[in-house]
Amino acid sequence: MKYIYNIGLLIITSFFSLVAIAQTDPETAKERTEFKLGAYYNSNLNYYGRTDSLKSSGFFPVIEFWANKHFYLTAAPVFVNNRTISFEYAGTVATAGVRFGTENKSTNNIYLVKPIYKSNTQLVQSALNAQLIGSHTWLNKIINITIGGDVKLSDNLDYGLSGGLDHIIRFEFPGNLILVIDPSATINAGTQQFTKTSYKQSGILLLPGVQQKVNEDVKKLNILSYELSMPVVFAAGKLQVILNPAYVIPQNLITVTNRPDLSERGEKMFYTTIGLKVNF
């Protein structure tokens, strides 16, 4: 079974907004070039709750380059672990994006994800040529509301939508230390492509005719998952420690009769992402 996960959303931009809120260095608000280095571990790689049969985990070092406070580039080598392989390099995912908004009122993020996988990789996302993602968040003291959408380019075009609610809790401590907690709930939807089989009875008037098997290619927008998470960032100067426990509930898994190898595998699951980031 190929490994399945959404690396573009999992690591590269997951904590941009939260880490910015936790930033303790006022210089980062100025227009200047920055480099950031991070390393992340995910306990159970998944794609909207869809997993491989090996229950793979992953490690992702991330390099970020910020031309200013709005424009950024990232690169994340992907390493996979499971019971058959250990720390195997699968490829690199590159991202180019822009963040902008109105202070304390809204934030926007638009970015292009480009996977660059090894030719012999077994990752399901190796079929993905590129993904364009955008989101808009309305900020207030009670609850933040986020809507997003994406376009995935492979052999076909697929589209995704998402909506989320979160509430940011911020604590400041002596010594320029900050703790940010952000309980969140998200719903994810996207197009699914599959073959639908039906049977049609042919005949004219009273003539009996025959029953014919008809295969039809179907593309449908469905709910893919519900997810609860609680990202946490502890910031001390230019250093951030990041923790994101999450619980995902997959929806509308595609199954093929008598073909488990072609069917989606998924279940309700708890997984955790942990990471460390340093700003330069």
C-alpha positions as CSV (number, residue, x, y, z in Angstrom):
1,M,0.0,0.0,0.0
2,K,1.3,3.4,-0.9
3,Y,1.8,6.0,1.8
4,I,-0.8,8.8,2.0
5,Y,-0.5,12.2,3.6
6,N,-1.0,15.8,2.9
7,I,2.5,17.2,3.4
8,G,1.7,20.6,2.0
9,L,-0.8,21.4,4.6
10,L,0.7,19.3,7.4
11,I,3.9,21.1,8.1
12,I,4.9,23.9,5.7
13,T,2.2,26.5,6.6
14,S,0.3,24.9,9.5
15,F,1.9,27.1,12.1
16,F,2.6,30.3,10.2
17,S,-0.2,32.4,11.8
18,L,0.2,30.9,15.3
19,V,4.0,31.3,15.4
20,A,3.6,34.9,14.2
21,I,1.3,35.6,17.1
22,A,3.7,34.0,19.5
23,Q,6.7,36.0,18.1
24,T,8.6,37.8,20.9
25,D,11.0,39.7,18.7
26,P,9.5,43.0,17.6
27,E,12.0,43.3,14.8
28,T,10.1,40.6,12.9
29,A,7.3,43.0,12.2
30,K,9.7,45.2,10.2
31,E,10.4,44.8,6.5
32,R,13.6,42.6,6.5
33,T,14.9,39.4,5.1
34,E,14.7,36.4,7.5
35,F,15.8,32.8,7.5
36,K,14.0,30.2,9.6
37,L,15.0,26.6,10.3
38,G,12.6,24.0,11.7
39,A,12.3,20.3,12.2
40,Y,9.0,18.4,12.7
41,Y,7.9,14.9,13.5
42,N,4.4,13.5,12.7
43,S,3.3,10.4,14.6
44,N,0.8,9.1,12.0
45,L,0.9,10.4,8.4
46,N,-2.5,10.8,6.9
47,Y,-4.5,12.5,4.2
48,Y,-7.7,13.7,5.7
49,G,-7.8,10.6,7.9
50,R,-6.8,8.3,5.1
51,T,-3.7,6.2,5.9
52,D,-1.4,3.5,4.6
53,S,-1.6,0.0,6.0
54,L,1.9,0.4,7.6
55,K,0.9,3.3,9.8
56,S,3.8,5.4,8.7
57,S,5.3,8.3,10.7
58,G,7.4,11.1,9.1
59,F,10.2,13.6,9.8
60,F,10.4,16.9,8.0
61,P,13.2,19.5,8.3
62,V,11.9,22.8,6.9
63,I,13.9,25.8,5.6
64,E,12.0,29.1,5.3
65,F,13.2,32.3,3.5
66,W,11.1,35.4,4.1
67,A,11.9,38.3,1.6
68,N,9.9,40.5,4.0
69,K,6.9,39.9,6.4
70,H,4.7,39.0,3.4
71,F,6.6,36.9,0.9
72,Y,8.1,33.5,1.7
73,L,9.7,30.4,0.2
74,T,10.1,27.0,1.9
75,A,11.6,23.7,1.2
76,A,10.9,20.5,3.2
77,P,12.7,17.2,2.6
78,V,10.4,14.2,3.4
79,F,11.6,11.2,5.4
80,V,9.2,8.2,6.1
81,N,9.4,5.6,8.8
82,N,7.4,2.4,9.2
83,R,7.9,-1.3,10.0
84,T,9.5,-2.0,6.6
85,I,11.6,1.1,6.1
86,S,13.6,3.4,8.4
87,F,14.1,7.1,7.7
88,E,13.8,6.7,3.9
89,Y,14.0,9.9,1.8
90,A,11.0,10.3,-0.5
91,G,11.4,13.7,-2.0
92,T,11.1,17.4,-1.2
93,V,8.1,19.7,-1.1
94,A,8.7,23.4,-2.1
95,T,6.3,26.2,-1.3
96,A,6.0,29.9,-2.5
97,G,3.5,32.1,-0.8
98,V,2.3,35.5,0.4
99,R,0.7,36.5,3.7
100,F,-1.2,39.8,4.1
101,G,-4.1,41.2,6.0
102,T,-5.5,43.9,8.3
103,E,-3.9,44.1,11.8
104,N,-6.1,42.4,14.4
105,K,-9.0,42.1,11.9
106,S,-8.0,39.6,9.2
107,T,-5.2,37.6,7.6
108,N,-4.9,36.0,4.2
109,N,-2.5,33.3,3.0
110,I,-2.0,32.3,-0.7
111,Y,0.6,29.7,-1.6
112,L,1.7,27.3,-4.3
113,V,2.9,23.8,-3.3
114,K,5.2,21.9,-5.6
115,P,6.1,18.3,-4.7
116,I,9.4,17.0,-6.1
117,Y,9.4,13.3,-5.4
118,K,11.9,10.5,-6.3
119,S,10.9,8.7,-9.5
120,N,10.5,5.4,-7.6
121,T,8.6,6.8,-4.6
122,Q,5.6,4.9,-3.4
123,L,3.9,8.1,-2.0
124,V,0.3,8.6,-3.3
125,Q,1.0,12.3,-3.5
126,S,3.8,11.7,-6.1
127,A,0.9,11.9,-8.6
128,L,0.4,15.5,-7.5
129,N,2.1,18.0,-9.8
130,A,1.1,21.2,-8.0
131,Q,-1.4,22.5,-5.5
132,L,-2.6,26.2,-5.2
133,I,-4.1,27.0,-1.8
134,G,-5.7,30.1,-0.4
135,S,-7.3,31.0,3.0
136,H,-8.9,34.0,4.6
137,T,-9.4,34.4,8.4
138,W,-11.6,36.9,10.2
139,L,-10.0,37.7,13.6
140,N,-11.7,38.8,16.8
141,K,-11.3,38.2,20.5
142,I,-14.1,35.6,20.8
143,I,-13.6,33.3,17.8
144,N,-11.7,33.3,14.5
145,I,-13.4,32.1,11.4
146,T,-11.4,30.7,8.5
147,I,-12.5,29.7,5.0
148,G,-10.1,28.2,2.4
149,G,-10.0,26.5,-1.0
150,D,-7.4,24.7,-3.2
151,V,-6.8,23.4,-6.7
152,K,-4.9,20.2,-7.1
153,L,-3.2,19.5,-10.5
154,S,-2.3,15.9,-11.4
155,D,-3.6,13.9,-14.4
156,N,-6.9,15.6,-13.5
157,L,-8.0,18.8,-11.7
158,D,-9.5,18.4,-8.2
159,Y,-10.8,21.1,-6.0
160,G,-11.1,21.5,-2.2
161,L,-12.9,23.6,0.3
162,S,-12.4,24.0,4.1
163,G,-13.9,26.0,7.0
164,G,-12.7,26.3,10.5
165,L,-13.2,27.9,13.9
166,D,-10.5,28.7,16.5
167,H,-9.9,30.7,19.6
168,I,-6.4,31.9,20.4
169,I,-5.3,32.0,24.1
170,R,-2.1,33.9,24.8
171,F,0.0,34.0,28.0
172,E,3.0,36.2,28.6
173,F,5.6,35.4,31.2
174,P,8.7,37.2,32.7
175,G,11.8,36.8,30.6
176,N,10.2,37.5,27.3
177,L,8.5,34.1,27.2
178,I,5.1,33.6,25.5
179,L,2.7,30.6,25.3
180,V,0.0,30.5,22.7
181,I,-2.8,27.8,22.6
182,D,-5.3,27.6,19.7
183,P,-8.1,25.1,20.1
184,S,-9.5,24.6,16.6
185,A,-12.2,22.7,14.7
186,T,-12.1,22.2,10.9
187,I,-14.2,20.7,8.2
188,N,-12.6,19.6,4.9
189,A,-14.2,18.9,1.6
190,G,-13.0,18.0,-1.9
191,T,-13.8,16.5,-5.2
192,Q,-13.5,12.7,-5.5
193,Q,-13.2,10.8,-8.8
194,F,-14.4,7.2,-9.1
195,T,-16.2,4.8,-11.4
196,K,-19.9,4.1,-10.8
197,T,-21.3,0.8,-12.1
198,S,-25.0,0.5,-12.9
199,Y,-27.2,-1.9,-14.9
200,K,-29.6,-0.8,-17.6
201,Q,-32.4,-2.9,-19.2
202,S,-32.6,-2.5,-23.0
203,G,-35.7,-3.3,-25.0
204,I,-38.3,-1.9,-27.2
205,L,-42.0,-1.9,-26.2
206,L,-42.9,-5.5,-25.3
207,L,-39.6,-7.0,-26.4
208,P,-37.6,-8.3,-23.4
209,G,-34.2,-7.0,-24.3
210,V,-31.1,-7.6,-22.2
211,Q,-29.5,-6.2,-19.1
212,Q,-26.3,-4.2,-19.8
213,K,-23.5,-3.3,-17.4
214,V,-22.6,0.4,-17.6
215,N,-19.5,2.0,-16.1
216,E,-19.6,5.8,-15.6
217,D,-16.8,8.1,-14.4
218,V,-18.1,10.3,-11.6
219,K,-16.6,13.5,-10.1
220,K,-18.3,14.6,-6.9
221,L,-17.6,17.2,-4.1
222,N,-17.8,15.4,-0.8
223,I,-16.9,16.0,2.9
224,L,-13.5,14.4,3.4
225,S,-13.0,14.9,7.1
226,Y,-13.7,16.6,10.4
227,E,-10.8,17.5,12.6
228,L,-10.2,18.8,16.1
229,S,-6.8,20.1,17.0
230,M,-5.0,22.2,19.6
231,P,-1.8,23.8,18.3
232,V,0.5,25.1,21.0
233,V,3.6,27.3,20.5
234,F,6.0,28.2,23.3
235,A,8.2,31.1,22.2
236,A,11.5,32.3,23.8
237,G,13.1,35.0,21.7
238,K,13.9,33.5,18.3
239,L,13.1,29.9,19.4
240,Q,9.7,28.3,19.2
241,V,8.7,24.9,20.4
242,I,5.6,23.6,18.6
243,L,3.1,20.9,19.5
244,N,-0.1,20.0,17.7
245,P,-2.2,17.1,18.9
246,A,-5.1,16.4,16.6
247,Y,-8.1,14.0,16.2
248,V,-9.4,13.4,12.6
249,I,-12.6,11.7,11.5
250,P,-12.5,10.7,7.8
251,Q,-15.6,10.8,5.7
252,N,-16.8,9.3,2.4
253,L,-14.0,6.7,2.0
254,I,-14.0,5.3,-1.6
255,T,-14.3,1.5,-1.6
256,V,-14.0,-0.8,-4.6
257,T,-15.8,-4.2,-4.2
258,N,-13.3,-7.1,-3.8
259,R,-10.4,-4.7,-4.4
260,P,-9.0,-3.5,-1.0
261,D,-5.8,-2.4,-2.8
262,L,-7.8,0.2,-4.7
263,S,-10.0,1.2,-1.8
264,E,-9.2,4.0,0.6
265,R,-8.1,3.0,4.1
266,G,-9.1,5.3,6.9
267,E,-10.3,5.5,10.5
268,K,-10.8,7.9,13.3
269,M,-7.4,8.6,14.7
270,F,-5.4,10.7,17.1
271,Y,-2.0,11.9,15.9
272,T,0.6,14.5,17.0
273,T,2.9,16.8,15.3
274,I,5.9,18.2,17.3
275,G,8.5,20.6,16.1
276,L,11.3,23.1,16.8
277,K,11.9,26.3,14.9
278,V,14.7,28.9,15.1
279,N,14.6,32.4,13.5
280,F,17.7,34.1,12.2
